[in-house]
Amino acid sequence: MRNPDYSPSLGADPSDSIHPTITEEVQDLIMSSDGEALGTFDPPPHIAARIYRSTANRRKSSAASSRRNSMSSHHSSRSARSAHGGPQSTHIAQHLRRASIIQSRKDKAADRNAHAEKVRLRAAMAKAAPRVTTNSEERALAAKQARERYLAQVKANCAEEVKRSKRVAEEQREKRAAEHLKLKEDLEERHAEAERRKALLDLKQRRTRTVSLPTVEEKKVTTYVWKPRNDLEAAGIIQRAWQNRQRRRGIQQFLDLGLTVELVQKTSFEEIGSLLAQDNVLSCTAKLLKLCNLTHGDDDEVAGKAAVRTFLSTFLILGHPAHVLSKEGEQEQDLTDKAKALLSNLNRVLEDHPSSTSFSTHLTELSGSYRAFQTAFAGWKTQDSSYLVSHMVAQFAELDAIWQTVKNDKEGMVAEDYKEGIQQNQALILVRLKRLAGPEKAMKMIRDAIRASRKSRAKKKPVVNSRPRVTPNEETHRNVPPDFNLTGATTSEESLPAKKHLESHSPLPDNRTLMHELAINREYKLDLDTHISKQEVIIDTIRSSMQQGLDSANAEVMIPYIAKMILERLLRLLTPGNSLHVLISEALDPQMVATQVKNGAFSYDQFFSFMNTILPKLCAPVRDPDVKDLAEKPSQDPVQQLARIYYVIDLLLVDHMNFILMSSTPGLLEGTVGYEQREFMRRLGSQFPEKTLHWWKSAVTKAKEEPPRKPSNTSASEALRITPDRIYMHGLVDLAIATTDLPLTEIPETLELDCQRLNRIRSDTLRIIATSSILLTAKNLLRRDVRSLWKNESQRMWELTFSSPAAAYISIIESRYALPPTTKTQLVGTITRLLTEAQKPQLSHPVLKVLLKKIQSHVFARLAAASSEERIRTTSMAAEVLGSSGMPEFVGRVGDIIHELSGVADVDRTAHGQWYDEVAKKAAEGAVESS
């Protein structure tokens, strides 16, 4: 049924359906909450079917995207309902949906605002909380600071580069402007000359008057004289004439010096050096450079003198390249070519007339060649100065090391002789260093070098407590007589097959060897490193010797003998009367041991137990591990255990001997000479030292073959060259500096105690020249300076053996430089040949022979120095001599060899001087008879 309030006009007029309107009452009814009280009206079925569709088929609407929620859809729905006369409930449902959508949006907006407020509160709390810097933030801060520093450095470098580029551009601009101005002046001069010649030509070609004219008298023809057009042109002409005259005078003054490359080559290096340092040569050269526009008048005096010296160095480079250039590399060859080009252009300028048209062209070529030579000279000087600085610092440190060695020697006035010479040489080196490297840098380098040198010399092995727990009275050994039996060796007449084998493996030398080593080195100590490194081999050898004795003789003889040897060695560690001395003497009595062995009562276990008890009381703390290992890990073989005990007792004896040497060295040194003379006389008996005589004759022949220092005075200097000292040094260098093993037949009787030392020096010499040859070849192939120091590589190669493959040496070189394939192949072949050659008895490789000759001459020059000045000079030049020879890495090792040979020579000549006098006299008599 119809609602009485329903207005039929809603659907009556079709025109009203297009723009439906809702009255204010209806709107209030819809929006109010009491709308339900007015009643509900059900629409007709066909309209209800359209409005209320099934929820299963209804598409979910979206507040943001549904077409039903759009304004156009809402408008169309209203229009349709108005057209068909829809009920009021339709409007209510739509507005309820709209209110629901608005409310959901308000709820979502409230949720978002609440979430935003929570986020804001958390941010405020985090901002208010104290900030803790984490590791990542610290790293980020450090990275930022590093980046800023790097950017600042890049900025500074770029600014410097821009500044330099601007300066170069400005110089080029000024140069081009000057050349343009000069060319303009030359063109103006040429135009003026052409005008003058044109005027003269016009004057000559002017026709004279004809005879038809009345001639009263003959007029004299005057020659045309060109005059400048204004004062400025006249001043330019006068100025150019004056400049040409000054150039002619300057060139003539330089030519009067007669300075040519041919003259420099004919003159010695010292004389030409003094000639180029004269004032008139320097002034004439400075004037020539100024006239040729190679220097400017605004240059300061120091820069002008440097330019003059650089220019004059071209004559030295071309006249004496061996004295000026230390090697023949690409840089040196380029410098030589630039010097030749400079002098060639100079000769063109000197031969040309200043007023000629080609003079300016020659000056331009001379200026270009001079700048090119200056650039090449500066590069060569920079590289060479770094080498000179390093070697002068090494010389200064070496002189300081010499002074540290001799400053405490007050007896022979050695310190006074060396002091003045060392101070003078150090002053000269310091002046040169300050000139090359600057005062502050030079002093810093010298301090660092001296500190490193003194630290390396003072470096010793780690201090260990090697003092025996039971030591003899130090006063007893403070003043020891020379004939005191230091090693405690007995003179027993017993001889068993194993005795010599057991004694041969003892690390203790005899008394004569000990006194000889102590005379050479006051701080001599018995070294056990080699003995300990071969512990297993030595124990096995001792065991074999003992087993051999037990097999060759019965146990009743050998076991008491072994007990006796152990007893004698233990008693050397104790003072007679000591409680341990009495205990050991009673427990290891040879007669008691022999009785026990004979009766079958000898027990190895009891013997080993007694040794395990007594040895810890006798050993030094440093030997506690060895003694503990002997007790805790005994061998099941009794002979093996006896050999281990014998080895440990030897170690205890060495510690005991080193303690005696430390406390009694002053007393022993006083009698070393007399003791050696008595022992040497006892060793010779009534025989004459024939091997020494043969060695001396060979040394005399070597001394006569030595070239004199000054060839012009050969006959007068022969007597000075062939002196006993130089003859002795020739013989000593021939014995020490060689590459083969030294035969016993070639060792003089006076140097028999140094046989092992000489063989070791020979082995070191072979390793030095072999390693230096490999490094020298690598430097040449890689185009590096032979004087450059490859210290780490040389040390690693020194530790290799000659049997090592060439790849081991190549890997060491590749750790420093990358080797091209061709260079690597060539270097492998050279290293293989050098290693094969080093294992041969005689050297035939030219590089090895040359380096051996260099070392021999250098060692002889330093050992044969007669005066302290000469010794200081040869010592300070050692780094330069060996560095230029290709052995800069082994300056220290060669110096140690020379120091050791110097000590051997001093001790040998002091102890065997009288025998050397007899040998020299007999050799001279034999030479006279043969002549």
Residue pairs with C-beta under 8 A, 6 or more apart in sequence:
3 39
3 41
6 41
6 87
6 88
8 85
9 16
10 16
10 82
10 85
10 86
11 17
11 82
11 83
11 84
11 85
14 83
16 82
17 79
17 80
17 82
17 83
17 84
18 79
18 82
20 78
20 79
20 81
20 82
22 30
22 91
26 88
26 91
29 35
29 38
29 88
30 88
30 91
30 92
30 95
31 95
35 92
40 89
41 87
41 88
41 89
42 48
42 87
43 51
43 86
43 87
43 89
43 90
47 84
47 86
47 87
51 86
51 90
51 93
61 68
61 69
62 69
63 69
63 101
63 104
63 105
67 73
68 74
68 77
69 101
74 94
77 94
78 91
80 86
81 90
133 141
179 364
182 360
183 360
185 236
185 240
186 357
186 360
189 240
190 357
192 233
192 237
195 226
196 226
199 224
199 226
200 224
200 226
203 223
203 224
208 221
209 215
228 234
228 237
243 354
244 354
244 355
246 291
247 291
247 354
248 353
248 354
250 284
250 287
250 288
250 290
250 291
251 288
251 291
251 349
251 350
251 354
253 284
253 287
253 288
254 284
254 285
254 287
254 288
254 350
255 350
256 284
257 280
257 281
257 284
259 281
259 315
260 315
261 315
261 318
261 319
261 343
263 319
264 272
264 315
264 316
264 318
264 319
264 320
265 319
265 320
267 275
267 319
269 316
269 320
269 323
272 315
272 316
272 319
272 320
273 316
275 281
276 282
276 312
276 315
276 316
281 312
282 305
282 308
285 308
285 311
285 312
286 295
286 304
286 305
286 307
286 308
289 295
289 307
289 308
289 311
290 296
290 297
292 349
292 363
292 366
292 367
293 363
293 367
294 307
294 311
294 366
294 367
294 370
295 304
295 307
299 307
310 373
310 374
310 377
311 342
311 370
313 324
313 339
313 377
314 339
314 342
314 343
314 373
315 343
316 323
316 324
317 324
317 325
317 335
317 336
317 339
318 336
318 339
318 340
318 343
321 332
321 336
325 332
325 335
325 336
326 384
326 387
326 787
326 884
327 785
327 786
327 787
327 884
329 783
329 785
330 783
331 376
331 379
331 380
331 383
332 380
334 376
335 373
335 376
335 377
335 380
338 369
338 372
338 373
338 376
338 377
339 373
341 369
341 372
341 373
342 366
342 369
342 370
342 372
342 373
344 369
345 362
345 365
345 366
345 369
346 366
348 362
348 365
348 366
349 359
349 362
349 363
349 366
352 358
352 359
352 362
353 359
383 785
385 436
385 437
387 785
387 787
387 788
387 883
388 432
388 436
389 433
389 436
389 437
389 442
389 445
390 789
391 787
391 879
391 880
391 883
392 429
392 432
392 433
392 436
393 433
393 445
393 446
393 449
394 449
394 879
394 891
395 425
395 429
395 876
395 877
395 878
395 879
395 880
396 426
396 429
396 430
396 433
396 446
396 449
396 450
397 446
397 449
397 450
397 452
397 453
398 453
398 875
398 876
398 878
398 879
398 895
399 422
399 425
399 426
399 429
399 872
399 875
399 876
400 422
400 426
400 450
400 453
400 454
401 453
401 454
401 457
402 418
402 422
402 872
402 875
403 418
403 419
403 422
404 454
404 457
406 414
406 415
406 418
407 415
407 419
408 415
409 415
417 868
418 868
418 871
418 872
421 868
421 869
421 872
422 872
425 872
425 873
425 876
429 876
430 442
430 446
433 442
433 445
433 446
434 442
436 442
437 445
464 621
464 622
465 620
465 621
465 622
466 620
466 621
466 622
466 655
466 658
466 659
467 620
467 621
467 655
467 659
468 573
468 618
468 619
468 620
468 652
468 655
468 656
468 659
469 617
469 618
469 619
469 620
469 621
470 573
470 574
470 578
470 580
470 617
470 618
471 656
471 659
472 574
472 575
472 660
473 575
474 663
476 575
477 660
477 663
477 664
477 667
478 663
478 664
478 666
478 667
479 664
479 667
480 486
480 664
480 667
480 668
481 671
482 515
482 668
482 670
482 671
482 672
482 674
482 675
483 675
485 511
486 511
486 514
486 657
486 660
486 661
487 508
487 509
487 510
487 511
487 514
487 657
488 568
488 569
488 572
489 508
489 510
489 511
490 568
494 561
496 549
496 553
496 557
496 558
496 561
497 548
497 549
497 552
497 553
498 545
498 546
498 548
498 549
498 552
498 558
499 549
499 561
501 541
501 542
501 544
501 545
501 548
502 542
502 545
502 546
502 565
502 646
505 538
505 541
505 542
505 545
505 650
506 650
506 653
507 526
507 528
507 531
507 650
507 653
507 654
508 526
508 650
508 653
508 654
508 657
509 517
509 526
511 675
512 675
512 676
512 679
512 753
513 753
514 661
515 668
515 672
515 675
515 676
516 672
516 676
516 753
516 754
516 907
517 524
518 524
518 661
518 665
518 668
518 669
518 672
519 669
519 672
519 673
519 676
519 907
519 911
520 900
520 903
520 904
520 907
521 903
522 665
522 669
524 661
525 658
525 661
525 662
526 654
526 657
526 658
526 661
528 651
528 654
531 538
531 650
531 651
531 654
532 651
535 647
538 647
539 640
539 643
539 644
539 647
540 643
542 643
542 646
542 647
543 637
543 639
543 640
543 642
543 643
546 558
546 562
546 639
546 642
546 643
546 646
547 639
549 558
549 561
549 562
550 558
550 559
550 639
555 597
556 594
556 597
556 598
559 593
559 594
559 597
559 602
560 590
560 591
560 593
560 594
560 597
561 590
562 642
562 646
563 588
563 590
563 593
563 607
564 588
564 590
564 593
565 646
566 588
566 611
566 645
566 646
566 649
567 584
567 585
567 588
567 589
567 590
569 649
569 650
569 653
570 584
570 588
570 614
570 618
570 649
571 581
571 584
571 585
572 653
572 656
573 618
573 652
573 653
573 656
574 580
574 581
574 584
574 618
575 581
580 614
580 617
580 618
583 614
584 614
587 610
593 602
595 601
596 602
604 638
604 641
608 634
608 638
608 641
608 645
611 630
611 645
612 627
612 630
612 631
615 627
615 630
615 645
615 648
615 649
615 652
616 624
616 627
616 628
618 652
619 626
619 627
619 648
619 651
619 652
619 655
620 652
620 655
622 655
623 648
623 651
623 652
623 655
626 648
626 651
627 648
630 644
630 645
630 648
634 641
635 641
635 644
661 668
672 907
672 911
673 910
673 911
676 911
676 912
677 911
677 912
680 749
680 750
680 911
680 912
680 915
683 749
684 749
688 918
689 748
689 749
689 750
689 915
689 919
691 745
691 746
691 747
691 748
691 749
692 748
692 749
692 750
692 915
692 916
692 919
693 919
693 922
693 923
695 731
695 735
695 746
695 748
696 727
696 731
696 748
696 916
696 919
696 920
696 923
697 923
697 926
697 927
698 731
698 734
699 727
699 728
699 730
699 731
699 734
700 722
700 727
700 923
700 927
702 730
702 731
702 734
703 721
703 722
703 726
703 727
703 730
704 718
704 722
706 721
706 726
706 730
708 714
708 717
708 718
708 721
709 717
710 717
724 916
724 920
725 864
725 866
726 864
727 920
728 905
728 909
728 916
729 860
729 863
729 864
729 905
730 860
730 864
731 748
732 863
732 901
732 904
732 905
733 856
733 859
733 860
733 863
733 901
735 742
735 746
735 747
735 751
735 758
736 758
736 761
736 762
736 765
736 859
736 897
736 901
737 761
737 762
737 765
737 852
737 855
737 856
737 859
737 897
738 762
738 765
738 852
739 762
739 765
739 766
739 769
739 838
739 843
739 848
739 852
740 762
740 841
740 842
741 759
741 762
742 755
742 758
742 759
742 762
744 755
747 755
747 758
750 908
750 912
750 915
750 916
751 758
751 904
751 908
754 904
754 908
757 900
757 904
761 897
761 900
761 901
764 893
764 897
765 852
765 855
765 897
766 838
767 798
768 851
768 855
768 887
768 890
768 893
768 894
769 848
769 851
769 852
769 855
769 887
770 802
770 834
770 835
770 838
770 848
771 794
771 797
771 798
771 889
771 890
772 794
772 851
772 886
772 887
772 889
772 890
773 834
773 845
773 847
773 848
773 851
774 797
774 809
774 830
774 831
774 834
775 790
775 793
775 794
775 797
775 886
775 889
776 786
776 847
776 851
776 886
777 827
777 830
777 831
777 834
777 847
778 784
778 813
778 817
778 827
779 785
779 786
779 788
779 790
779 886
780 786
781 823
781 826
781 827
782 817
782 819
782 823
784 817
786 883
786 884
786 886
787 883
787 884
787 888
788 888
789 888
789 889
790 816
790 889
791 889
792 816
793 812
793 813
793 815
793 816
793 889
794 889
794 890
796 812
797 809
797 812
800 808
800 809
802 835
802 838
802 839
803 835
803 839
804 835
806 828
806 831
806 832
806 835
807 828
809 831
810 819
810 824
810 827
810 828
810 831
813 819
813 827
814 824
819 827
833 845
834 845
834 847
834 848
837 843
837 844
837 845
837 848
838 848
843 849
843 852
851 885
851 886
851 887
854 881
854 882
854 885
854 887
855 887
855 894
858 878
858 881
858 882
858 885
858 894
859 894
859 897
859 898
859 901
861 874
862 871
862 874
862 875
862 878
862 898
863 898
863 901
863 902
863 905
865 871
865 873
865 874
878 891
878 894
878 895
879 888
879 891
882 888
882 890
882 891
882 894
883 891
887 894
909 916
